[in-house]
Amino acid sequence: MKSMRILIGCETSSITRRAVSDRGHDVWSCDIEAAEDGSNGHKTLEMVKKYRNQANQKRLSQSAQARRTRT
């Protein structure tokens, strides 16, 4: 079976994430609360917002650089 990248939403117990991970998949869970087991395989809403803001900033920076090179 081919390994998949999986995101499980609305889970804080880590039970589903661990079960899917045990089958050889790259799996992360996400919720507005922290994982009950303190796992680093779990992302909270605040972390997701931070990563999204960083990605938006990078996109804006690349766009500005492209405009500067055209003029």
N, C-alpha and C positions, 0 to 999 in steps of 0.2 A: 504494500500500500504506500502511496506517495504521501510524504509529510506535507501538512497544510499549515498556513498561518491563520490562527483563529482568534477572534476577539469575542469574549463573553460579556454581555452587558447585564447590569442589575444583579450582580452577585458579590456578596461580601464574605461568604462562608469558605470559598476556595475549593469546595468539594467537587464541583463540576470541572473547574480549571485543572485540578490535580488529576482527575480521572481521564480527561482528554490528553493531558500532558503525558500520562503514563502510557498512552498509545502511540507516543512518538511525535506528537505535533508541537509546533511552536505556538503556545497559547497564552493569552493575557486576559485578565478580567478587568472590568471597569465599573465603577459605581460612584455615587456622590459621597459615600462613606469609605473609610479605610478598610482594608481586609481584616477580618477577625484574627487571622493567623500571622499578621504582620509581614506577609510575603512581599518580595519585590516584584513579583509577577502580576501585581495588581496596581491599577492606576485609578486615582480619584479624579473627580470633575475638575478640581483646581489644577492638577497636573496637565490634564488634557487642554484646558484653557491656556496654560503657559506654553505648551508645545505649539498650539495653534497660533498664538500671538507671535512666537518666534518664526514660524513658517511664513506668516503674513509679512513680517518685517523683512525677511530674506527676499520674498517675492517683490516687495516694494523697492528694495535696494537694487535688485537686478534690473527692474524696470527703469529706475532712474539712471543706472549706469548705461543701459542700452540707449536711452534718450540722449545722454551726453555724447556718446560715440557717434551718433547720427548727425549731430550738429557741428 
